[in-house]
Amino acid sequence: ADVFQSHEEDDRKVRRREKNRVAAQRSRKKQTQKADKLHEEYESLEQENTSLKREIGKLTDEMKHLSEVLKDHEKICPLLHCTMNFVTIPRPDPLPSCLPR
């Protein structure tokens, strides 16, 4: 009976060891898949970041260019000077002085 019992225990140990081995293998596979997925997400975010930086650069250049164009235009635009002056220096309402007394 003792021999039979020890043989059964050995069997159980072997099965348990095999079960643990399979579980560990599965766990490693899952971890590897998770790591791969995270790496892919990271790569994708890096690409997006690079393209956004490029876009920001382009927009910054465009803004500088447009600011210069506006400055040059302000120098020569009489209408702009007129309205700017009107806004910055509040004068009394011009209408009453135009009306006949």
Rosetta blueprint (number, residue, H / E / L):
1 A L
2 D H
3 V H
4 F H
5 Q H
6 S H
7 H H
8 E H
9 E H
10 D H
11 D H
12 R H
13 K H
14 V H
15 R H
16 R H
17 R H
18 E H
19 K H
20 N H
21 R H
22 V H
23 A H
24 A H
25 Q H
26 R H
27 S H
28 R H
29 K H
30 K H
31 Q H
32 T H
33 Q H
34 K H
35 A H
36 D H
37 K H
38 L H
39 H H
40 E H
41 E H
42 Y H
43 E H
44 S H
45 L H
46 E H
47 Q H
48 E H
49 N H
50 T H
51 S H
52 L H
53 K H
54 R H
55 E H
56 I H
57 G H
58 K H
59 L H
60 T H
61 D H
62 E H
63 M H
64 K H
65 H H
66 L H
67 S H
68 E H
69 V H
70 L H
71 K H
72 D H
73 H H
74 E H
75 K H
76 I H
77 C L
78 P H
79 L H
80 L H
81 H H
82 C H
83 T H
84 M H
85 N H
86 F H
87 V H
88 T H
89 I L
90 P L
91 R L
92 P L
93 D L
94 P H
95 L H
96 P H
97 S H
98 C H
99 L L
100 P L
101 R L
